[in-house]
Structure formats: structure tokens, C-alpha cells
Amino acid sequence: MSSKLLGERYQVVEVLSQGAFCQTYMVRDTYLPYHPTRIIKHFLPSSKYPIPVEIRRRLFTREVEALKKLSDSDLVPHLLADFEDNLEFYLVQEFIEGHPLSVELSPGCCWSESKVLQLLQELASILDFVHSYGLIHRDVKPNNIIRRKQDNRLVLIDFGAVKPIWNHLARGKGNTSNSSLIEQYTTIAIGTPGYMPNEQQRGKPRPNSDIYALGMIGIQALTGLHPTQLPEDSNTGEVIWQDFRPVSPGLALVLNKMVHYHFQDRYKSAKEVLEALLQLTNSNISAPLLGDRVSDTTLPETLLPSTNIYTSIQELDSAKDWTQTPSLPQDNNQVLRHNLTSSLLGNRSSNTTISIFRYKSLMIGLVVGALSGLVLMVASYWSVQIISPEPKIENLRIQLPRESR
């Protein structure tokens, strides 16, 4: 690492990622005792974006103002400072100690429905808080969700891609050409394949674009498959996932509404998602969810698609540079469904064979028992005749005494 201090204060320890809008570093704060760890985001590096410094400064100012609004919650990293150094712009945020959610979503690991329901509720409440300030995260994915070591709660990080909901905030302010440039650079498509809906790919994210990403995380937890491995309906564009994991109708209904292809068909806000999840939780207090009859399971390798598109944590960080979203080949889906069907039919045939075998055994036993009883009766009769022949009864006359007259 370079020995130069950023802002004459922060020593770079590690380069964490190089995203679409910023580069992220882990640093040590040399001004404070014990040199605590911090996270610094280099906003719109001039070496990567040939944007006039005035435009970058205005975009940076808007980013700072947006992040300051989120300081009321402990479920997002707090913005500690911001500074300009040699015409470069930096954000300083607290470091969240823990592990990314992607570690828990290993390929083939299928969560129980109650665990997925808890995950959705926890993250939807964070999105509701973020959206309430007129902000869209735009890159909700497992790598940007940290399981905090301190209290085991989920924290949403990497707000370097955050964007105000109002699309024309910069219009009408200052120079017209500058406003147009700002609008141009704030509509760049940002996100990660598999978690990014169609409208976000076109650079027009909405609040329920984050809801789509959250729904895909829930489906990933249920199926054990990365979103890019799930097929889509060629006519509607809807994600096909219930073939890989049957779930209770209520949970399937909520998830399908979260990940509809068109944003108008999805929940309009995170608050609506929370209400639907709460209603689902209350309705399942007396009736357990389908997936809770067994604990978390791991799919055997034979049930996983043969094409492994799931990437490592480091690869997912660079997924923003992808231009195409890989999908699971249709042949693999057909093979998987064929294997599942064959397995079910095989079990059914085996059960039928066992039932027929037991029936035949029972009938043979009854016949043998009846014949044995008949033979025993005949043998007993003849033995009695030989040992004790039928006695001869003599014609005896019995003389009764005469009555006296």
C-alpha cells in the first residue's frame, strides 16, 4: 500500500472493491488512539471518469447530503467525515465488523421458510427506512449485507450507489449544460446481475427496484441457487423458481409479487412488503410453514444445475462490469425436472411393489393355516377311533319293582 495518507490522516490498508462510482478502501485513522479501522470511498476518481471537477463536486455534495440523512439508524454505516484532497473526493464511514450474507448463502444450502421470512422482514425494515428519506440503494445483494458480529443483526452497506428518487433534482439549478451532465451521470445503470431488475438496467431505478433485489435474495436462500442460475419465462420474463423448491402458497405469493418483471406489478414500497410479511407471519402462527417441517437442508450435487455460474465473493464485487446476465440453459432445467420426476416415480413404484408383496404373503399364510387345521382335525379323529373304539351297548332289561296292592 502507498505510504501517502489520504487527507493527511488515513492510511490505506487494503483496497476492498472498485465499483461503478467509487473505489473502496479499508484504512486506519492515524489521528485517533489505537488507529481504529474505517472505510473510505473514493468518489468518482478522475482517473476513471473524465468528468469536470465542478460536476464531480456537485455530485459528491449531493451524495454526502443523502448519506447524512441515514445517520439516525444503526443498521446502516454512519458517515463520519468527508473531505477533498487534490481535487479528489472522499467519504469516511464506520467499519462494520462481521461477515457478508453471501457466506451464509452457500450453493446448495436451502434455508427453512421461517428463517427466510425473518431475513425478509429484517431487510425490508431497513429498506423502508432508506426509502423514507427519498433514497434508492440500487445495489442490494448478499455481499452488501453484513451480519454484524456485535449483535448478529443485518446491516446494509455500500451506499456509494445511492440515488435520490426524484430524477430531476439537478434541473433548473445553475448552468443548464451542467445540470444535463449531472442528470446524465446519475442515470448510469448500477447494480449486480441477478439482483437488478429490468428498469434498473436501463438506468431508471425506482424504490421497488430494491424490493426486487430483496425478493431475489429470499429466493436464493430458499432454492440454494444464485439468481443468475434461475430460468425466466420466455414470454413474460418472470423468474421460474418454484420448480426447484416447493414452498407454502402464502410465501410464494409474496416473493412472486416482489420479483415481478414489471415494476408496476410489484409492491410499491417496502412498507407494503412489511405488511404482507406480518400478515403471513400471523396466519402461520397456528399452521406451520411447509418448509419448516424440516430444518435447513443442503441439496445433493445431482439436484444442482450442472453449469455452475455462482461466483465467489470477490467475483461478485466485480459483477457490476458484466454486460450480460448468464442464465441457466434450458436443457439443464429439463434434466433437473426429469431427475426429480424419475425419483418420485421410482419411489411410487417401489411402494406399490412392497404393498403387493405383503398382500400375497398374507393370502398364502391364510391358505396354509387353513389346510394345516384341516389335516390336524382328520388326524385327531382317526386317532380317537383307534384308541377308543365305539362301545357296544347291550339290550338290558330293567325290571322295576311292583307296587303293592
C-alpha positions, 0 to 999 in steps of 0.5 A, spaced: 500 500 500 502 507 498 505 510 504 501 517 502 495 518 507 489 520 504 487 527 507 493 527 511 490 522 516 488 515 513 492 510 511 490 505 506 490 498 508 487 494 503 483 496 497 476 492 498 472 493 491 472 498 485 465 499 483 461 503 478 462 510 482 467 509 487 473 505 489 473 502 496 478 502 501 479 499 508 484 504 512 486 506 519 485 513 522 492 515 524 489 521 528 485 517 533 488 512 539 489 505 537 488 507 529 481 504 529 479 501 522 474 505 517 472 505 510 473 510 505 470 511 498 473 514 493 468 518 489 468 518 482 476 518 481 478 522 475 482 517 473 476 513 471 471 518 469 473 524 465 468 528 468 469 536 470 471 537 477 465 542 478 460 536 476 464 531 480 463 536 486 456 537 485 455 530 485 459 528 491 455 534 495 449 531 493 451 524 495 454 526 502 447 530 503 443 523 502 448 519 506 447 524 512 440 523 512 441 515 514 445 517 520 439 516 525 439 508 524 444 503 526 443 498 521 446 502 516 454 505 516 454 512 519 458 517 515 463 520 519 467 525 515 468 527 508 473 531 505 477 533 498 484 532 497 487 534 490 481 535 487 479 528 489 473 526 493 472 522 499 467 519 504 469 516 511 464 511 514 464 506 520 467 499 519 462 494 520 465 488 523 462 481 521 461 477 515 457 478 508 450 474 507 453 471 501 457 466 506 451 464 509 448 463 502 452 457 500 450 453 493 446 448 495 444 450 502 436 451 502 434 455 508 427 453 512 421 458 510 421 461 517 428 463 517 427 466 510 421 470 512 425 473 518 431 475 513 425 478 509 422 482 514 429 484 517 431 487 510 425 490 508 425 494 515 431 497 513 429 498 506 423 502 508 427 506 512 432 508 506 426 509 502 423 514 507 428 519 506 427 519 498 433 514 497 434 508 492 440 503 494 440 500 487 445 495 489 442 490 494 445 483 494 448 478 499 455 481 499 452 488 501 449 485 507 453 484 513 451 480 519 454 484 524 458 480 529 456 485 535 449 483 535 448 478 529 443 483 526 443 485 518 446 491 516 446 494 509 452 497 506 455 500 500 451 506 499 456 509 494 450 507 489 445 511 492 440 515 488 435 520 490 428 518 487 426 524 484 430 524 477 430 531 476 433 534 482 439 537 478 434 541 473 433 548 473 439 549 478 445 553 475 448 552 468 443 548 464 449 544 460 451 542 467 445 540 470 444 535 463 451 532 465 449 531 472 442 528 470 446 524 465 451 521 470 446 519 475 442 515 470 448 510 469 445 503 470 448 500 477 447 494 480 449 486 480 446 481 475 441 477 478 439 482 483 437 488 478 431 488 475 429 490 468 428 498 469 434 498 473 438 496 467 436 501 463 438 506 468 431 508 471 431 505 478 425 506 482 424 504 490 421 497 488 427 496 484 430 494 491 424 490 493 426 486 487 433 485 489 430 483 496 425 478 493 431 475 489 435 474 495 429 470 499 429 466 493 436 464 493 436 462 500 430 458 499 432 454 492 440 454 494 441 457 487 444 464 485 439 468 481 443 468 475 442 460 475 434 461 475 430 460 468 425 466 466 419 465 462 420 466 455 414 470 454 413 474 460 420 474 463 418 472 470 423 468 474 421 460 474 423 458 481 418 454 484 420 448 480 426 447 484 423 448 491 416 447 493 414 452 498 407 454 502 402 458 497 402 464 502 410 465 501 410 464 494 405 469 493 409 474 496 416 473 493 412 472 486 409 479 487 416 482 489 420 479 483 415 481 478 418 483 471 414 489 471 415 494 476 408 496 476 406 489 478 410 489 484 409 492 491 410 499 491 414 500 497 417 496 502 412 498 507 407 494 503 412 488 503 412 489 511 405 488 511 404 482 507 410 479 511 406 480 518 400 478 515 403 471 513 407 471 519 400 471 523 396 466 519 402 461 520 402 462 527 397 456 528 399 452 521 406 451 520 410 453 514 411 447 509 418 448 509 419 448 516 417 441 517 424 440 516 430 444 518 435 447 513 437 442 508 443 442 503 441 439 496 445 433 493 450 435 487 445 431 482 439 436 484 444 442 482 444 445 475 450 442 472 453 449 469 455 452 475 455 460 474 455 462 482 461 466 483 465 467 489 465 473 493 470 477 490 467 475 483 461 478 485 464 485 487 466 485 480 459 483 477 457 490 476 462 490 469 458 484 466 454 486 460 450 480 460 446 476 465 448 468 464 442 464 465 441 457 466 440 453 459 434 450 458 436 443 457 439 443 464 432 445 467 429 439 463 434 434 466 433 437 473 425 436 472 426 429 469 431 427 475 426 429 480 420 426 476 424 419 475 425 419 483 418 420 485 416 415 480 421 410 482 419 411 489 411 410 487 413 404 484 417 401 489 411 402 494 406 399 490 411 393 489 412 392 497 404 393 498 403 387 493 408 383 496 405 383 503 398 382 500 400 375 497 404 373 503 398 374 507 393 370 502 398 364 502 399 364 510 391 364 510 391 358 505 396 354 509 393 355 516 387 353 513 389 346 510 394 345 516 387 345 521 384 341 516 389 335 516 390 336 524 382 335 525 382 328 520 388 326 524 385 327 531 379 323 529 382 317 526 386 317 532 380 317 537 377 311 533 383 307 534 384 308 541 377 308 543 373 304 539 365 305 539 362 301 545 357 296 544 351 297 548 347 291 550 339 290 550 338 290 558 332 289 561 330 293 567 325 290 571 322 295 576 319 293 582 311 292 583 307 296 587 303 293 592 296 292 592 
